[in-house]
Amino acid sequence: MKCRHCGQALTQPFLDLGSAPPSNAYLTAEALHQPEVWLPLTLMVCDTCWLVQTLDFTGRENLFDADYAYFSSCSSSWLRHAEQFVTAMRAQLALDSNSMVVEVAANDGYLLQYVQAAGIPCLGVEPTHSTANAARAKGIPVVERFFGRELAAELLAQGKSADLTVANNVLAHVPDINDFVAGFALLLKPSGVASFEFPHLLNMVQQNQFDTAYHEHYSYLSLHAVQTIFEHNGLQIIDVQEWPTHGGSLRVLAQRLDVKARPVQPGVGDILAKERNAGMNALPFYRDVQSRAEQAKFDLLQFLLDCQSQDLRVAAYGAAAKGNTLLNFSGIRPDLLPYVVDINPHKQGKFLPGSRIPIVSLAHLLADKPDRILILPWNLQEEIMHDLAAVKEWNARFVVAIPQLHLL
């Protein structure tokens, strides 16, 4: 395979998690009697542009289908993050009723609902039917398509050039990253700004966040790699901020490279220097990810076996994609982890892909009163522990497996 950005041959391994089903391919009870599609989950690093990426074995249409079950509005902390972003950008860009905001990967309208409430015209682009319908139910107009140059040109012809484009946690999800980024350069007004948020590869490596690897994440992004990709496709980065979301993310603001309407802020150079100092532009930085992932797997298995020998009942919380990566890499099944709780009604009554662990409601956990609760979406640890404060009544304890096993 060749690098999805620069086209150089990929020869340097980064992470091999064996094989797994797509992490968001939740199973119905009927599907338990059918075979599952398992795909190799192997990541490589390009030693030319330093883009970390999956080896691809299936098309995006098979990963982001009509029954896609990730709904952004299920996280209260993420909703607050989105609302704060809209407030900040309204002030920074002086957005009003004459502006246009376009969000790519608008999901269920978690962010555009705040744009709409402010009286700012907006449009969502969302290829998954389930979440697009949820956004439409909020009154948000949605184009149900994958984004790239072709759709950007169509929107431009319809007079929908953007003062602000938003792309949160989607840059990693696109197989043709050049076409995707070039679409934003085309859609922006000359004075427009494009905002992208994505998990920072630096944190993935340093904090052993290997479970954020799954087939839907085609790319794993450093600022260095993103800057290279953007400049190749007509965008210039003008500012970068670090955020704690999703285990540590970057928010990158960019403008059209052919206009350069705004000055570049010092934060860009600061983060690039931070990456250089960490060694991200050299192969040794990428070489011990595999061994640390394997140690986390062994520790989790030992924990579950110890709980079983001590008659301690364990449940999991959060049927998240990262949890599916962890459980399938570890070979965990219902005999060690009988169920996982999720507040998303679209997941309840289904089963995790691969492990086939049943997904239940919070009421099930409150009635069962397990002794230990494994938090799978560790990035929402504080939110989950706050929402489940009632488990203190029976002295249950929380546990996380990433970056290393820790009983809370």
C-alpha positions as CSV (number, residue, x, y, z in Angstrom):
1,M,0.0,0.0,0.0
2,K,1.1,3.6,-0.6
3,C,0.6,6.6,1.7
4,R,-2.8,8.0,1.3
5,H,-1.3,11.5,1.2
6,C,2.1,11.5,-0.5
7,G,1.9,8.2,-2.4
8,Q,5.2,6.8,-1.0
9,A,5.3,3.1,-0.3
10,L,4.5,2.2,3.3
11,T,7.2,0.0,4.9
12,Q,7.3,1.0,8.6
13,P,5.0,-0.7,11.0
14,F,3.3,1.2,13.8
15,L,0.7,-1.1,15.4
16,D,-0.8,-4.5,14.7
17,L,-4.0,-5.3,16.6
18,G,-4.7,-8.6,14.7
19,S,-8.2,-8.6,13.2
20,A,-11.6,-7.3,14.3
21,P,-15.0,-6.4,12.9
22,P,-15.6,-2.7,12.2
23,S,-16.0,-1.1,15.6
24,N,-19.4,0.4,15.0
25,A,-20.9,-2.7,13.4
26,Y,-23.2,-3.5,16.4
27,L,-25.1,-6.8,16.1
28,T,-28.8,-7.5,16.5
29,A,-29.9,-10.7,18.1
30,E,-30.7,-12.1,14.7
31,A,-27.2,-11.3,13.5
32,L,-25.7,-13.5,16.2
33,H,-26.6,-16.5,14.1
34,Q,-24.7,-15.1,11.1
35,P,-21.0,-14.9,10.4
36,E,-19.2,-11.6,11.1
37,V,-16.8,-9.9,8.8
38,W,-13.4,-9.5,10.5
39,L,-10.7,-7.3,8.9
40,P,-7.0,-7.0,9.7
41,L,-6.4,-3.9,11.9
42,T,-2.8,-2.9,11.0
43,L,-1.3,0.6,11.2
44,M,1.7,1.9,9.3
45,V,3.7,5.2,9.5
46,C,4.8,7.0,6.4
47,D,8.5,7.9,6.9
48,T,8.2,10.6,4.2
49,C,5.2,12.8,5.5
50,W,4.8,11.0,8.9
51,L,1.1,10.3,8.4
52,V,0.1,7.2,10.5
53,Q,-2.6,5.3,8.7
54,T,-4.5,2.0,8.5
55,L,-3.9,-0.6,5.8
56,D,-7.3,-0.6,4.0
57,F,-9.4,-3.7,3.5
58,T,-12.9,-2.3,3.0
59,G,-14.7,0.8,1.6
60,R,-16.1,3.7,3.6
61,E,-19.7,2.8,2.7
62,N,-19.3,-0.4,4.7
63,L,-18.1,1.4,7.8
64,F,-20.5,4.4,7.8
65,D,-23.8,2.9,6.8
66,A,-27.4,3.7,7.3
67,D,-27.5,2.1,10.8
68,Y,-24.4,4.0,12.1
69,A,-24.9,4.1,15.9
70,Y,-22.6,6.9,17.1
71,F,-24.7,9.9,18.2
72,S,-22.7,12.8,19.5
73,S,-25.4,14.3,21.7
74,C,-25.2,11.3,24.1
75,S,-22.2,13.1,25.8
76,S,-23.2,16.1,27.9
77,S,-19.5,17.3,28.1
78,W,-19.2,17.1,24.3
79,L,-22.4,19.2,24.0
80,R,-20.9,21.8,26.3
81,H,-17.7,21.8,24.2
82,A,-19.7,22.4,21.0
83,E,-21.8,25.2,22.5
84,Q,-18.6,26.9,23.8
85,F,-17.1,26.6,20.3
86,V,-20.1,28.2,18.6
87,T,-20.0,31.1,21.1
88,A,-16.3,31.7,20.6
89,M,-16.5,31.6,16.8
90,R,-19.5,33.9,16.7
91,A,-17.5,36.5,18.4
92,Q,-14.2,35.9,16.6
93,L,-15.7,35.9,13.1
94,A,-18.6,38.2,13.8
95,L,-21.1,35.6,12.5
96,D,-24.6,36.8,12.0
97,S,-27.8,36.3,9.9
98,N,-25.8,37.1,6.8
99,S,-23.2,34.4,7.4
100,M,-23.1,30.7,6.4
101,V,-21.8,27.9,8.6
102,V,-21.2,24.4,7.1
103,E,-20.4,21.5,9.3
104,V,-19.0,18.3,7.7
105,A,-19.9,15.2,9.7
106,A,-22.7,17.1,11.4
107,N,-23.8,13.8,13.0
108,D,-27.1,14.4,15.0
109,G,-27.0,18.2,15.0
110,Y,-25.1,18.3,18.3
111,L,-23.2,21.5,17.2
112,L,-25.4,23.1,14.5
113,Q,-28.3,23.3,16.9
114,Y,-26.4,26.1,18.7
115,V,-25.6,27.9,15.3
116,Q,-29.3,27.7,14.4
117,A,-30.4,29.0,17.8
118,A,-28.2,32.0,17.2
119,G,-30.0,32.8,14.0
120,I,-27.0,32.0,11.8
121,P,-27.8,30.1,8.5
122,C,-26.2,26.7,8.5
123,L,-26.0,23.4,6.6
124,G,-24.9,20.0,7.8
125,V,-23.2,17.4,5.7
126,E,-23.6,13.9,7.1
127,P,-23.4,10.6,5.1
128,T,-25.0,8.3,7.8
129,H,-28.8,8.1,7.5
130,S,-29.5,7.5,11.2
131,T,-27.7,10.6,12.5
132,A,-28.7,12.8,9.5
133,N,-32.3,12.1,10.4
134,A,-31.7,13.0,14.0
135,A,-30.3,16.3,12.9
136,R,-33.2,16.9,10.6
137,A,-35.6,16.3,13.5
138,K,-33.9,19.4,15.1
139,G,-34.8,21.4,12.0
140,I,-31.3,21.4,10.6
141,P,-30.9,21.1,6.9
142,V,-28.6,18.2,6.0
143,V,-27.0,16.9,2.8
144,E,-26.7,13.2,3.1
145,R,-23.4,12.7,1.2
146,F,-19.7,12.1,1.7
147,F,-17.7,15.3,1.4
148,G,-15.0,16.2,-1.0
149,R,-14.2,18.4,-4.1
150,E,-17.3,17.2,-5.9
151,L,-19.8,18.1,-3.2
152,A,-18.0,21.3,-2.4
153,A,-18.3,22.5,-6.0
154,E,-22.0,21.7,-6.0
155,L,-22.6,23.6,-2.8
156,L,-20.6,26.5,-4.2
157,A,-22.8,26.6,-7.3
158,Q,-25.8,26.7,-5.0
159,G,-24.5,29.9,-3.3
160,K,-23.5,28.1,-0.1
161,S,-19.9,29.3,0.2
162,A,-19.0,29.3,3.9
163,D,-17.7,31.9,6.4
164,L,-17.0,29.0,8.7
165,T,-16.7,25.3,8.1
166,V,-16.5,22.8,11.0
167,A,-15.1,19.3,10.9
168,N,-14.9,17.7,14.3
169,N,-13.4,14.2,14.6
170,V,-13.8,13.5,10.9
171,L,-10.4,14.2,9.4
172,A,-9.2,10.8,10.6
173,H,-12.3,9.1,9.1
174,V,-11.7,9.8,5.4
175,P,-9.9,7.4,3.0
176,D,-9.1,10.1,0.5
177,I,-7.7,12.8,2.8
178,N,-6.4,15.0,-0.1
179,D,-9.8,15.2,-1.8
180,F,-11.5,15.9,1.5
181,V,-9.2,18.8,2.5
182,A,-9.3,20.3,-1.0
183,G,-13.1,20.5,-0.7
184,F,-12.8,22.9,2.2
185,A,-10.4,25.2,0.3
186,L,-13.0,25.3,-2.5
187,L,-16.0,25.9,-0.2
188,L,-14.6,28.7,1.9
189,K,-15.2,32.3,1.2
190,P,-12.0,34.4,0.7
191,S,-12.2,35.5,4.3
192,G,-13.6,32.2,5.6
193,V,-12.1,30.0,8.3
194,A,-12.1,26.2,8.5
195,S,-12.0,24.6,11.9
196,F,-10.9,21.0,12.4
197,E,-10.6,19.0,15.6
198,F,-8.9,15.6,15.8
199,P,-7.2,13.5,18.5
200,H,-3.5,14.3,18.6
201,L,-1.2,11.4,17.7
202,L,1.3,12.6,20.3
203,N,-1.1,11.7,23.0
204,M,-2.0,8.4,21.4
205,V,1.6,7.3,21.5
206,Q,2.7,8.9,24.9
207,Q,-0.5,7.8,26.7
208,N,-0.9,4.4,25.2
209,Q,-4.2,5.2,23.6
210,F,-3.9,2.3,21.2
211,D,-7.6,1.6,21.5
212,T,-8.4,4.7,19.4
213,A,-7.2,2.6,16.4
214,Y,-10.1,1.1,14.4
215,H,-11.0,0.6,10.8
216,E,-13.1,3.8,10.7
217,H,-10.0,5.8,11.7
218,Y,-8.0,5.8,8.5
219,S,-5.5,8.4,9.7
220,Y,-3.8,9.3,13.0
221,L,-2.7,12.9,12.9
222,S,0.2,15.0,14.0
223,L,0.2,18.8,13.4
224,H,3.2,18.3,11.1
225,A,1.4,15.8,8.9
226,V,-1.8,17.9,8.9
227,Q,0.2,21.1,7.9
228,T,1.8,19.2,5.0
229,I,-1.6,17.8,3.8
230,F,-3.3,21.2,4.1
231,E,-0.7,23.2,2.2
232,H,-0.7,20.6,-0.5
233,N,-4.5,21.0,-0.9
234,G,-4.9,24.8,-0.6
235,L,-5.2,25.5,3.1
236,Q,-2.9,27.4,5.5
237,I,-3.0,26.7,9.2
238,I,-3.4,30.0,11.1
239,D,-3.9,28.8,14.7
240,V,-3.8,25.7,16.9
241,Q,-5.2,25.0,20.3
242,E,-4.8,21.9,22.6
243,W,-8.1,20.6,24.1
244,P,-8.6,17.7,26.5
245,T,-11.4,16.2,24.5
246,H,-11.1,12.6,23.2
247,G,-8.0,12.0,25.3
248,G,-6.2,15.2,24.0
249,S,-7.1,16.9,20.7
250,L,-5.9,19.7,18.5
251,R,-8.2,22.4,17.2
252,V,-6.7,23.7,14.0
253,L,-8.0,26.8,12.3
254,A,-7.1,27.3,8.6
255,Q,-7.7,29.7,5.8
256,R,-7.4,29.6,2.0
257,L,-3.7,29.5,1.0
258,D,-4.4,31.6,-2.0
259,V,-5.7,34.5,0.1
260,K,-3.9,34.4,3.4
261,A,-6.4,36.9,4.9
262,R,-5.2,36.4,8.6
263,P,-1.8,36.2,10.3
264,V,-0.4,33.0,11.6
265,Q,-0.6,32.8,15.4
266,P,2.4,31.7,17.6
267,G,0.5,28.5,18.7
268,V,1.3,26.9,15.3
269,G,5.0,27.1,15.8
270,D,4.7,26.1,19.5
271,I,2.9,22.8,18.7
272,L,5.2,22.0,15.8
273,A,8.2,22.5,18.1
274,K,6.6,20.3,20.8
275,E,6.2,17.5,18.2
276,R,9.8,17.9,17.0
277,N,11.1,17.8,20.6
278,A,9.1,14.6,21.2
279,G,10.8,13.0,18.2
280,M,7.7,12.7,16.0
281,N,9.7,13.3,12.8
282,A,11.9,10.2,13.4
283,L,11.1,6.4,13.4
284,P,12.2,5.6,17.1
285,F,9.1,7.6,18.3
286,Y,6.8,5.0,16.8
287,R,8.5,1.8,17.7
288,D,7.3,0.8,21.2
289,V,3.6,1.3,20.7
290,Q,3.1,-2.4,20.1
291,S,4.7,-3.7,23.3
292,R,2.8,-1.2,25.5
293,A,-0.5,-2.2,23.8
294,E,0.2,-5.8,24.5
295,Q,1.0,-5.1,28.2
296,A,-2.3,-3.3,28.6
297,K,-4.1,-6.3,27.1
298,F,-2.4,-8.7,29.5
299,D,-3.1,-6.5,32.5
300,L,-6.8,-6.3,31.7
301,L,-7.1,-10.0,31.2
302,Q,-5.4,-10.7,34.5
303,F,-7.7,-8.2,36.3
304,L,-10.8,-9.9,34.9
305,L,-9.5,-13.4,35.8
306,D,-8.6,-12.2,39.3
307,C,-12.1,-10.8,39.8
308,Q,-13.6,-14.1,38.6
309,S,-11.5,-16.1,41.1
310,Q,-12.6,-13.7,43.9
311,D,-16.3,-13.8,43.0
312,L,-16.3,-10.1,42.1
313,R,-18.8,-9.3,39.4
314,V,-17.6,-7.0,36.7
315,A,-19.7,-4.9,34.2
316,A,-18.5,-2.5,31.6
317,Y,-19.8,1.0,30.8
318,G,-19.9,2.7,27.4
319,A,-20.3,0.7,24.2
320,A,-17.7,2.8,22.5
321,A,-15.7,2.0,19.4
322,K,-12.5,2.3,21.4
323,G,-13.9,-0.3,23.9
324,N,-14.5,-2.7,21.0
325,T,-10.9,-2.3,19.9
326,L,-9.7,-3.1,23.4
327,L,-12.0,-6.1,24.0
328,N,-11.4,-7.7,20.6
329,F,-7.6,-7.2,20.8
330,S,-7.7,-8.8,24.3
331,G,-10.0,-11.6,23.3
332,I,-12.6,-10.8,26.0
333,R,-16.0,-12.4,25.7
334,P,-19.2,-12.6,27.9
335,D,-17.7,-15.2,30.2
336,L,-15.3,-12.6,31.6
337,L,-17.5,-9.5,31.0
338,P,-21.2,-10.3,30.9
339,Y,-22.6,-7.0,29.7
340,V,-21.9,-3.4,28.8
341,V,-24.1,-0.4,29.7
342,D,-24.8,2.4,27.3
343,I,-27.3,5.2,27.5
344,N,-27.7,5.4,23.7
345,P,-31.1,3.7,23.0
346,H,-29.8,2.9,19.4
347,K,-27.3,0.5,20.9
348,Q,-29.3,-1.0,23.7
349,G,-30.6,-4.5,22.9
350,K,-27.7,-5.1,20.5
351,F,-24.4,-6.8,20.9
352,L,-20.8,-5.6,20.6
353,P,-19.1,-6.5,17.4
354,G,-16.7,-9.4,17.7
355,S,-17.0,-10.0,21.5
356,R,-20.8,-10.3,21.2
357,I,-21.2,-8.9,24.7
358,P,-24.8,-7.7,25.2
359,I,-25.5,-3.9,25.5
360,V,-28.0,-3.0,28.2
361,S,-29.6,0.0,29.8
362,L,-28.4,1.8,32.9
363,A,-31.4,0.3,34.8
364,H,-29.8,-3.1,34.3
365,L,-26.6,-2.1,36.1
366,L,-28.5,-0.4,38.9
367,A,-30.5,-3.5,39.5
368,D,-27.5,-5.9,39.2
369,K,-25.1,-3.9,41.4
370,P,-21.8,-5.2,40.1
371,D,-18.7,-4.9,42.2
372,R,-16.5,-3.4,39.5
373,I,-17.3,-1.2,36.6
374,L,-14.9,-1.0,33.7
375,I,-15.1,2.3,31.9
376,L,-14.4,1.7,28.2
377,P,-14.6,5.4,27.0
378,W,-11.8,6.5,29.4
379,N,-11.9,10.0,27.9
380,L,-15.3,10.5,29.5
381,Q,-14.2,9.1,32.9
382,E,-15.1,12.1,35.0
383,E,-18.5,12.5,33.3
384,I,-19.4,8.8,33.8
385,M,-18.3,8.7,37.4
386,H,-20.4,11.7,38.1
387,D,-23.4,10.3,36.3
388,L,-23.0,6.9,38.2
389,A,-22.5,8.4,41.6
390,A,-25.3,6.0,42.9
391,V,-22.9,3.0,42.7
392,K,-21.3,4.2,45.9
393,E,-24.4,2.9,47.7
394,W,-23.1,-0.7,47.2
395,N,-19.4,0.2,47.3
396,A,-18.7,-0.6,43.6
397,R,-15.4,0.7,42.2
398,F,-14.5,1.9,38.8
399,V,-11.6,0.7,36.7
400,V,-9.9,1.9,33.5
401,A,-7.5,0.0,31.3
402,I,-5.9,2.9,29.4
403,P,-3.1,4.1,29.6
404,Q,-2.7,1.3,32.1
405,L,-4.9,-0.7,34.4
406,H,-6.1,1.5,37.4
407,L,-8.7,0.9,40.0
408,L,-10.3,4.2,40.9
